[in-house]
Amino acid sequence: MSSSKKSTTDDSPSSWDSNSNEMDEKHFLRMYSKALAEALRTKEDEEAAEREELKQQKNSRNIKSSSTAADDLKIQSAYRELCHDDPIVTGGDRVCRQLAEVLVPKYKTTATRSTKSDNSNLDKLALSSPLVEGVLQAVARAGSKATSSTKQANKTEDTSQNNEDNKSPPNDESMIGSSNITSSEGYAQLAFAIFLEGPYRCIQQDNLDVVSQFLGSFQPPEKTNSAAAHEGLSAEEKSRLVEEATAKIVDGIEKMSMEEDKANAAKNDRDDDASSSSSEFFLHNKNNNVAKEDNNDSMEEIWAEDSDPDDFEYESSYNPYNNTTGNNDGDGYEDDMDGDYFNPTQLSNPDPTNQTWEGARKSIYHLLSSFSYGNMALNLLSSRTWSALGMSESLGDLAFTLLLANTNGSSDSNSLLWRDKQLTQEDVDDDITTLWDRPLFALRDRAMDNIHGHDALSTYLQLLCAFLSHSEEDIMSILSSPSKDTNNTNDLPPLTAVGLSSFATLCTSKEMTCSSSAKLCGTSVESVCPRDEVSDAIFNSIDTLGHIIECVRPKKSVFGRGITGKASDDNSTTESWVRTAVCIIPMLEYLINIQARFDFQTVFEGGGSRRTTLSDLDAKALLDSGLFRELLSLYTCTQDESDASNVVRLQLLRTIFALSVQAPEILGRYAIRVPDLV
């Protein structure tokens, strides 16, 4: 009993171990099989996902290529549509933006793709005369529609029914849908790109290849040869032309009278024959009818031959670019009715004239001379589009570049900014630097446009401050020039004169002084408070204004340039300081909100903003900059001037008095120490 129990206890561990090993092996096999199956399933899923991804990528590439090809066709179609007599782009505003991107070198836009690098056919697109004329016509139509719609809305705003009707956009074309019909904004963007952005980029690069590629086959229209062309004829040539015209008129009158006499004689003969006898009359009439029938038969054969429709050339088949040889090569057109006479690629071929600097300057001059804020309907552009395309920066940079080039000049004939100084102003039609006022005035009009929240006011003020600060070095050189150059040293640089006059015009404009200018205009990011922006810009330039007054102020002390004081010697000096004072006084009145020139009336209408009067901090800034000191010196140094300048001196004195009243502790105490002031 005990022995059997002992043996049972001795055999149990070995059997347990064998059983556990078998269980472990089965468990291992089961787990291994499971892991292997999961790995195979995962691999199959990954391969299936990879195949699906490759399939989707292939489909997306096909869709993208098809959409790209469709966009390219739309761009070329828009080009053709703009070349017709009644240009209407049916692709929408997006196509206009893409066409502008293709035409303009390095056209900045964030709303469209870089089309120019995707298709080599679009790389060849450039300007042409039909395209430029079509864009002008389209943008003029868009501007007139917007103006007429605005007037109609103002007339019918009293009735509710009319107000419901006027909720539609001003452009009638946009009623159909922006995706199918181009709105006024699309035409305005395209016009800005062609007439300003493109010339601006060409001037930046100043490369003849880039300029000719942008201009394409475009040629400015020739000058009218009516009265202007006949002004250059000599007296003998004019008399000869008059005699020839008179002789032709007399010959025509004589021929007409001779034919009339022959007709009357033939009529009298027929009357005499008819009165002889009735039989002869009927016989004569019958013979005449037979003769007329014979003549009609012969004439019908003639007219049947001439009236062949194949012999006529209708307007639709007219090809201005037809080759004289009639051969259909790779660059020509076919001589048939089905030819594509507005082929964008053919019209974009560079004209030989645009491949010379002289021809390129004339073409760019014509484009810039046609540009203005109203002609391009830029008031129809929203603030978002204006900011996204960087229009304010382009206008400001181009205005500064052209004005600086007009001031300094360029002696390099291989440049767009070259000017021939030997030609008169009437004969110059390729001096691009004289068109600096086009972008400047367009930027000014946008800055004063309260409908768009004065979104360009900040850029416009920065440009005016740049005009003054850039010429400060020239002003300091004028101040340090020797006394022998006193005849011309008091003339301000053109940049300074333009900056001062533009500042004065801005400070006296209704848009900057109305009641709405005291608050934030608009809800866009670019909207500003006009009064605060203008005041800050003036205070940022007070140091430069002090140097400007010091430059034009007559020097009559022993430390100046002479002790002349004669009116004949100081004519140029008087004109300089008078012009400068007339521009600076409105700027100071804007700061103190007092029209010292006109019975001390307020400048601003309605409520004021945070800066309606001169604070102590502002008064201290005027005193530390030296501007107030120069105003006092200018008044005291011009006592012996002529009566014509006494009006400006009186306005200057009243301005000094208004400044002293608003800051008596700072400016008033300084002013009463000047002995010649009162």
Buried (B, 14 or more C-beta within 10 A) or exposed (E): EEEEEEEEEEEEEEEEEEEEEEEEEEEEEEEEEEEEEEEEEEEEEEEEEEEEEEEEEEEEEEEEEEEBEEBBEBBBBBBBBBBEEEBBBBBBBBBBBBBBBBBBBEBBBEBBEEBBEBBEEBBBBBBBBBBBBBBBBBBBBBBEBBBEBEEBBEEEEEEEEEEEEBEEBBBBBBEEEBEEBBBBBBBBBBBBBBBBBBBBBBBBBBEBEBBBBBBBBBBBEEEEEEEEEEEEEEEEEEEEEEEEEEEEEEEEEEEEEEEEEEEEEEEEEBEEEBEEEEEEBEEBEEEEEEEEEEEEEEEEEEEEEEEEEEEEEEEEBEBEBBBEEEEEEEEBBBEEEEBEBBBBBBBBBBBEBBBEBEBBBBBBBBBBBBBBBEBBBBBBBEBEBBBBBBBBBBBBBBBBBBBBBBBEEBEEEEBBBBBEEEEEEEEBEBBBBBBBBBBBBBBBBBBBBBEBBBBBBBBBBBBBBBBBBBBBEBBEEBEEEEEEEBEEBBBBBBBBBBBBBBBBBBBBBEBBBBEBBBEEBBEBEBBBBBBBBBBBBBBBBBBBBBBBBBBBBBBBEEEBBBEBEEEEEBEBBBBBBBBBBBBBBBBBBBBBBBBBBEEEEBBBEEEBBEBBEBEEEBBBBBBBBBBBBBBBBBBBBBEEBEEEBEEBBEBBBBBBBBBBBBBEEBBBEBBEEBEEBE
